[in-house]
């Protein structure tokens, strides 16, 4: 598998709104319906590249990347982001109708950083996309689009509408593990999008996106279909000189997704947002970018995250196992060792340690979900569980299969700070002798 090249859906140029007018037609909204539970099976893992401005998404498996809220961010009462039905007389929109209905809800996002180098002031900018959540100015986008603004008040975030209106935005909160962020602008009377139901999607269904490819071709409409569901993609970035990876559950589409599209809405034919455009496949070694392989976060996976970000500035209830894990190589599997997530280290005081999980244990299932890699374990935890849930881990230890019950911790600053993960052993010490492993006492 090729490793990912860090290639955002962003541009070094700021978004410059084109002269589109605001149409009168708007998407219709009816009463909310209950969000179905998200259940996913382990899927293909791809190395992908993000497609937005700012720094890259990344993180070691099962490590926390909690982002504290900006203290200057406006406070708000609880907001529950719900799924609603489009009531366009039960009919799909034409592309023209969809564009006219949703253009006022789509924005271009420019993140600018000004630095002083040898007495010269230099400003760099990166561009992405986003969409309006509420009439009073809450806007959703990807975390990697605005990552350079996290904890840095000198970074300027500008939001631009097709009407030509521009606003300075405040970062309300960001969640790096799922690549979601919420901004706030000082505005009222905006046109929010209609959130759809991504769990009802089927392969072959028509989808559309409105975004700002290259940061210059603003408010472009592209179309395609749902190519696949429940893909696991692995994205990589550099942090403190080290390459870190993050795994996301996404839907695949052949809708054109290019630098500058990150954070934009992916619509179904009824004008409902069923995803957030995030990444495209890129071969790192050659830099070749495959066409027709774009990915989006399913909207049902991030509705609760968005609500938490608006209400708390961070995501509550995230499960924390407290381990670092890697994959069992194909070479090792030839000796009868099963595929799974092999435990490299266990954090002191973590729920994993309390349950008796040990270094070199191989996690092969969590409840009824088979686990064949560390990314599959991470995806299963984030998709189906919350802090406080008790799960059954099936593990392989010294030629024996066994089960451990674990009550998951919450992943937050306090938990991660108190449950420090020991340093992973040097690579030469991680090389397994399968015979040594199988008969070790």
Buried (B, 14 or more C-beta within 10 A) or exposed (E): EBEBBBBBBBBEBBBBBBEBEBBEBBBBBEEEEEBEEBEBEBBEBBBBBBBBBBBBBBBBBBBBBBBEBBEEBEEEEEBEBEBBBBEBEEEBBEBEBBBBBBBBBBBBBBBBBEEEEEEEEEEEBBBBBBBBBBEBBBBBBBBBBBBBBBEEEEBBBBBBBBEEBBBEBBBBBBBBBBBBBBBBBEBEEBBBBBBBBBBEBEEEBBBBBBBBBBBBBBBBBBBBBBBBBBBBBBBBBEBEEEBBBBBBBBBBBBBBBBBBBBBBBBBBBBBBBBBBBBBBBBBBEEEEBEEBBBBBBBBBBBBBBBBBBBBEBBBBBBBBBBBBBBBBEEEBBEEEBBBBBBBBBBBEBBBBBEBBBEBBBBBBBBEEBBBBBBBBBBBBBBBBBBBEBEBEBBBBBEEEEEEBEBEBBBBBEEBBEEBEBEEBEEEEEEEBEBEEBEEEE
